[in-house]
Amino acid sequence: MVESEKGTELIQKAQELKNEGNMLYQAKEYKQAIAKYSKIFLFINGLVSKKDAMAQYSKNLISDENESAISELKYAAYSNMAAAYLALKEYTKAIRKATLALEIKVNSKVLYRRALAYIETGDTDSAKVDLDKANQMQPNDPMIIGAYNKLMQKTEEVLKKEKRKYKGFFDKLDSS
């Protein structure tokens, strides 16, 4: 078997896993979807581009066209895992996977997902940065506008908590 054929076969298996994961995600079977998306990396990690410095040592060389397919599969896997973790309310994991997706390709939907996770973890500054970037890419998107509203509510909650916390602190100082 020619090396690029083996790479193509592995990429096809990874694509099948992605499709299975997508069906599970649509069925709201988020944990099973994450498992499928995670398995994608078992097939595509280790495939090496001919341009790579390690190519001379690898038996798993891939063609240039397969290189972009691998990049897209990694991006989709990370992005979809972020969405699934968000649905499971595992916000730290959602942030991690969204960040990995954004390292491959910047996309307003992934920025939006990461912003929602940041909002839920109380990191309103990072959420605002992501929403601003997403809004530049997709102005007036109703989902992004909704996330801005959620961000404003969360910011108000955080400010009220801090106010109560420090009010009690200063009251104790005054009574001393």
C-alpha positions in Angstrom: 0.0 0.0 0.0 1.4 3.4 -0.9 1.9 5.6 2.1 -0.5 8.3 1.0 -3.2 5.7 0.4 -2.8 4.5 4.0 -3.1 8.2 5.1 -6.2 8.6 3.0 -7.7 5.5 4.6 -7.0 6.7 8.1 -8.5 10.1 7.2 -11.7 8.4 5.9 -12.0 6.4 9.2 -11.6 9.7 11.1 -14.3 11.3 8.9 -16.7 8.4 9.7 -16.1 9.0 13.5 -16.8 12.7 13.0 -20.1 11.9 11.3 -21.0 9.4 14.0 -20.2 12.0 16.6 -22.4 14.5 14.9 -25.3 12.1 14.9 -24.8 11.5 18.6 -24.6 15.2 19.3 -27.8 15.8 17.4 -29.4 13.1 19.5 -28.1 15.0 22.6 -25.9 12.0 23.5 -23.0 14.4 24.3 -20.7 12.1 26.2 -20.8 9.5 23.5 -20.3 12.2 20.9 -17.2 13.4 22.7 -15.9 9.9 22.7 -16.3 9.6 19.0 -14.7 13.0 18.4 -11.8 12.0 20.7 -11.1 8.8 18.7 -10.6 10.9 15.6 -7.1 11.8 16.9 -6.2 8.1 17.2 -6.4 7.9 13.4 -4.9 11.3 12.3 -2.2 12.0 14.9 1.0 10.6 13.7 0.3 11.3 10.0 3.2 13.4 8.7 3.3 15.9 5.9 6.1 15.5 3.4 7.2 19.0 4.3 7.6 18.1 8.0 11.2 17.8 9.2 10.4 14.4 10.6 9.1 13.1 7.3 12.3 11.1 6.6 11.6 9.0 9.7 7.9 8.4 9.2 6.0 5.6 7.5 2.8 7.6 7.6 3.4 10.3 5.0 0.4 12.1 3.7 -0.2 14.1 0.5 -0.7 17.8 0.5 -4.4 17.5 -0.1 -4.8 15.2 2.9 -2.9 17.7 5.1 -5.8 20.2 4.8 -8.3 17.4 5.4 -6.5 16.6 8.7 -6.5 20.2 9.7 -10.3 20.4 9.1 -10.9 17.2 11.0 -8.9 18.5 14.0 -10.7 21.8 13.9 -14.2 20.1 13.7 -13.3 17.7 16.4 -12.2 20.4 18.8 -15.1 22.7 17.9 -17.7 20.0 18.3 -16.2 18.8 21.6 -16.4 22.4 22.9 -20.1 22.5 22.0 -20.7 19.1 23.7 -18.8 20.1 26.8 -20.8 23.4 26.8 -24.1 21.4 26.7 -22.8 19.2 29.6 -22.0 22.4 31.6 -18.3 21.3 31.7 -17.2 24.9 31.0 -13.4 24.5 31.7 -13.2 21.6 29.2 -15.3 23.6 26.7 -12.9 26.5 27.0 -9.9 24.2 26.5 -11.3 22.5 23.3 -12.6 25.8 21.9 -9.1 27.3 22.4 -7.5 24.3 20.5 -10.0 24.8 17.6 -9.2 28.5 17.5 -5.5 27.8 17.2 -6.3 26.0 13.9 -8.9 28.5 12.6 -10.6 31.5 14.0 -14.4 31.2 13.7 -17.2 33.3 15.1 -19.2 30.3 16.2 -16.2 28.9 18.3 -15.5 32.3 19.7 -19.2 32.5 20.7 -19.0 29.0 22.4 -15.9 29.9 24.3 -17.4 33.2 25.4 -20.5 31.4 26.8 -18.2 29.1 28.7 -16.2 32.1 30.0 -19.4 33.8 31.1 -20.4 30.7 33.1 -17.0 30.5 34.8 -17.2 34.2 35.7 -14.4 35.3 33.4 -16.4 38.2 32.0 -13.3 40.0 30.6 -12.3 37.0 28.4 -15.9 36.6 27.4 -16.1 40.2 26.2 -12.9 39.8 24.2 -14.3 36.8 22.4 -17.7 38.3 21.8 -16.1 41.5 20.4 -14.1 39.4 17.9 -17.1 37.3 17.0 -19.2 40.4 16.5 -16.6 41.8 14.2 -16.8 38.7 12.1 -20.6 38.4 12.2 -22.1 41.8 13.0 -25.7 41.8 14.4 -25.8 38.0 14.8 -28.7 37.3 17.2 -26.8 34.6 19.1 -23.9 36.9 19.7 -26.2 39.7 20.8 -27.9 37.3 23.2 -24.5 36.3 24.6 -23.7 40.0 25.1 -27.0 40.3 27.1 -26.0 37.3 29.2 -22.6 38.8 29.7 -24.1 42.1 31.0 -26.3 40.2 33.4 -23.3 38.1 34.7 -21.2 41.3 35.0 -23.9 42.9 37.1 -24.1 39.8 39.3 -20.3 39.8 39.8 -20.3 43.5 40.7 -23.2 43.0 43.2 -21.3 40.1 44.9 -18.1 42.1 45.1 -20.1 45.1 46.5 -21.6 42.9 49.2 -18.3 41.3 50.0 -16.4 44.5 50.4 -19.4 46.2 52.2 -19.1 43.6 54.9 -15.3 44.1 55.0 -15.6 47.8 55.4 -18.4 47.5 57.9 -16.0 45.4 60.1 -13.3 48.0 59.7 -15.7 50.8 60.8 -16.8 48.9 63.9 -13.2 48.3 65.1 
